[in-house]
């Protein structure tokens, strides 16, 4: 049995700011971008290798892609059949900084 690796703790915005500052960057600005993901968006990201590796660590990619796709399709079918909104927010952190010369 190959043991699946445990998920790493989620990094906070402050962690990224500290990484940038410790690397010598200044004028560090962070923000958050929100995207509303519909069924097509979610199904597309399920085929992205890095997403699959991140959410199903240690699972072979072909299996991970299939499981993610099937699960997403099932969730959207269920929501749509219940008349519920089938859009999910996804957030991306942005970081902008300057490196003094």
BELWO-V130007 format. One record per residue. PSI is psi in whole degrees, -180 to 180 (999 if undefined). NEAR is the number of other ideal C-beta (glycine too) atoms within 8 Angstrom. Layout:
# BELWO-V130007
psi: <PSI;PSI>
near: <NEAR;NEAR>
This chain:
# BELWO-V130007
psi: <125;126;132;139;147;149;136;151;144;133;145;163;-41;-33;-45;-39;-42;-41;-47;-45;-44;-23;3;9;151;179;51;126;135;158;178;135;129;132;138;116;122;-172;-47;-41;-46;-44;-37;-44;-24;-22;-2;121;-46;-35;-48;-42;-36;-40;-22;62;134;-10;133;140;-41;-39;-44;-47;-45;-46;-45;-44;-49;-41;-44;-45;-42;-43;-47;-40;-44;-46;-46;-39;-25;2;22;155;132;59;136;139;145;140;138;134;140;149;129;134;164;144;111;145;999>
near: <2;4;5;7;6;5;5;4;4;4;5;6;7;6;8;12;11;8;8;11;10;6;7;7;10;9;7;11;7;11;6;8;8;7;9;8;10;8;8;6;9;12;11;8;9;12;8;8;6;6;10;15;10;7;8;10;10;7;10;5;9;6;8;13;11;8;10;13;11;8;8;12;9;8;8;11;8;8;10;9;6;6;4;6;4;8;7;6;8;8;8;7;10;8;10;7;10;6;8;5;2>
